[in-house]
Each structure stands twice: as C-alpha cells, then as structure tokens.
Amino acid sequence: MKLKRCFNSRFQLTASPEAIIASLLINRQLDTLYYLELIGINVGGEILSIPPSSFQMDEVSNGGVIIDSEIAVIRLKIEVYNLLRDAFVKGTQHLPSANDVALFDTCYNLLSMSVEVPVVEFHFPEGRSLPSPTKNYMISVNLEGTFCLEFAPSMSSLSII
C-alpha cells in the first residue's frame, strides 16, 4: 500500500507552492512508522553514488527510510552518511574547521562570517527533488560561532529524515 503526503522543505504537511508529493510506504512489521520512498541525494550538485538498496527495506522489513517530523538530526545509514559528509567536506574546504561537537563530526568556525555551503538535495521517484535550505542542515552549536552539519550516522540499517 502506498500513501501520498505533501511536504515542504522541512517535511511538514502543507499546501505550499514549494511542496512536492512523496510516496510513503508502510512496513507491516512496524506499522506505526511511515517510510519514505527516497531514491538519491546530491550535495553541491553532485549526485552521490548511493546503491538503491541503501534506501530500501529488505525482504524481512529491515532498513529503509522513515520520516519523522519531530527529529532534530537527520540520521543516515553509515555508508550513506559517509558519502554525504565527504561530498560536503569537499565543497567546504575553504571554510575553517572546528572540533567535533557531540554527535556532529563536520563542524566549522564561522564566527562573524557569511558563507555559502553546498546544497543538500533529496531525490524522489518521478523526477521529484527537494533542495533543503541551509538552515535545515547547518546548526549553530555554541556561542563561539561553531556550526555543524546536522546529519549523523545511524547505528542501524534504518535512516530517519
């Protein structure tokens, strides 16, 4: 069974002109969660080489991508996260790095700086894509101007966006 739900750039139910339609999947083993049919991610215009199986549930309903409008940090399978982080770091080599903060391992010292960072874009079936605004994936973590990439690796086969 497929459900359709309309999301804007923060994945909130909306009728906004920037909204896209994304298919939701139901996992019969975990029927309280909604799974999103994600097919790819690009960073800074570069499509990441992510195997399609990275976003899919396996034959026993493990893995996949769930949507959670209340999470603060997007969690991706480790191999997907590593690809995203590496592409992001490649596009931010010109920025001064900062120490890791808590679960964030990609941080920058941006005190009094206005900078541009690579756009993270999610891809869905039927050619639909959703570029995420920078404020949705760069988080200020202290008063000293440290900003971190607001993605983290998932410790399971499940990704949560």
C-alpha positions in Angstrom: 0.0 0.0 0.0 1.3 3.4 -0.9 0.2 6.7 0.7 0.9 10.1 -0.6 1.7 13.1 1.5 2.7 16.6 0.6 5.8 18.1 2.3 7.7 21.4 2.1 11.4 21.8 2.7 11.0 20.9 6.4 8.8 17.9 5.6 5.7 19.4 7.2 2.2 18.8 5.8 1.5 21.8 3.6 -0.2 23.2 0.5 2.8 25.5 -0.2 3.8 26.1 -3.8 7.3 24.7 -3.0 5.8 21.4 -1.8 6.4 18.1 -3.5 4.4 14.9 -3.4 6.4 12.0 -2.0 5.2 8.4 -1.7 5.0 6.9 1.7 5.4 3.2 2.3 4.0 1.1 5.1 6.2 -1.5 6.8 3.8 -4.3 8.0 6.3 -5.2 10.7 6.4 -1.6 12.1 3.0 -0.2 11.1 3.3 2.9 13.4 6.1 4.4 11.2 5.9 5.9 7.7 8.6 5.0 5.3 9.6 7.4 2.6 10.5 6.3 -1.0 13.8 8.1 -1.3 16.0 7.3 -4.4 19.0 9.6 -4.0 20.8 12.5 -2.6 23.0 15.1 -4.1 25.4 17.5 -2.5 26.5 20.7 -4.2 25.1 19.5 -7.5 27.0 16.1 -7.3 24.8 13.1 -7.3 26.1 10.7 -4.7 26.9 7.1 -5.7 24.5 5.5 -3.3 23.3 2.0 -4.1 19.5 2.0 -4.4 19.3 -0.8 -1.8 20.6 1.7 0.8 17.2 3.3 0.9 15.1 0.2 0.6 13.6 -2.2 3.1 15.0 -5.7 2.7 12.9 -8.9 2.4 12.3 -9.1 6.2 11.4 -5.4 6.5 14.7 -4.1 7.9 16.2 -0.9 6.7 14.5 1.8 4.6 13.9 5.5 5.3 11.4 6.6 7.8 10.0 10.2 8.0 9.8 11.8 11.4 8.8 15.5 11.6 10.0 15.8 15.2 13.6 14.7 14.9 16.3 17.3 15.2 19.1 15.4 13.4 18.8 13.5 10.1 20.2 10.0 10.6 21.5 8.1 7.6 22.9 4.6 7.2 26.6 4.8 7.9 27.7 4.3 4.3 25.3 6.9 3.0 26.2 9.3 5.7 29.9 8.9 4.9 29.3 9.7 1.2 27.2 12.7 2.1 29.7 14.0 4.7 32.7 13.5 2.3 31.0 15.4 -0.5 30.0 18.2 1.9 33.6 18.5 3.2 34.9 18.6 -0.3 32.7 21.6 -1.0 33.7 23.4 2.2 37.4 23.0 2.1 37.7 26.8 2.1 36.0 27.1 5.5 37.8 27.0 8.8 37.1 23.7 10.5 36.2 23.3 14.2 36.3 20.4 16.6 33.6 17.8 16.7 30.6 18.6 18.9 28.6 15.7 20.5 27.5 13.5 17.6 28.4 16.0 14.9 31.8 15.3 13.2 31.6 18.0 10.5 31.9 21.4 12.1 33.1 24.9 11.1 34.2 28.0 12.9 32.0 30.6 11.2 32.1 33.4 13.8 31.1 36.7 12.1 31.2 35.0 8.7 28.6 34.8 6.0 29.3 31.8 3.9 27.8 29.6 1.3 27.8 25.8 1.7 26.9 23.0 -0.7 23.1 22.5 -1.1 21.8 19.1 0.0 19.0 17.8 -2.2 16.8 14.8 -1.7 15.6 12.8 -4.8 12.3 11.0 -5.0 10.6 8.9 -7.8 9.2 10.5 -10.9 11.9 13.1 -11.1 10.9 15.0 -7.9 13.6 16.6 -5.8 13.7 18.7 -2.7 16.7 21.1 -2.1 17.0 21.7 1.6 17.6 25.2 2.8 21.0 25.6 4.6 19.2 26.4 7.9 17.8 22.9 7.8 21.2 21.2 7.9 23.7 23.6 9.4 23.2 24.1 13.1 24.8 26.6 15.5 26.1 24.6 18.4 27.6 27.3 20.7 28.0 31.0 21.1 31.6 30.9 19.7 30.3 30.6 16.1 30.6 26.9 15.6 28.2 25.4 13.1 27.9 21.7 12.3 26.4 19.6 9.6 23.1 18.4 11.1 23.4 14.9 9.8 24.7 11.9 11.8 25.2 8.2 11.1 22.5 5.8 12.1 23.7 2.9 14.2 21.1 0.6 12.5 20.1 -0.2 8.9 17.4 2.4 9.2 17.7 6.0 8.0 15.5 8.8 9.6 14.7 12.1 7.9 
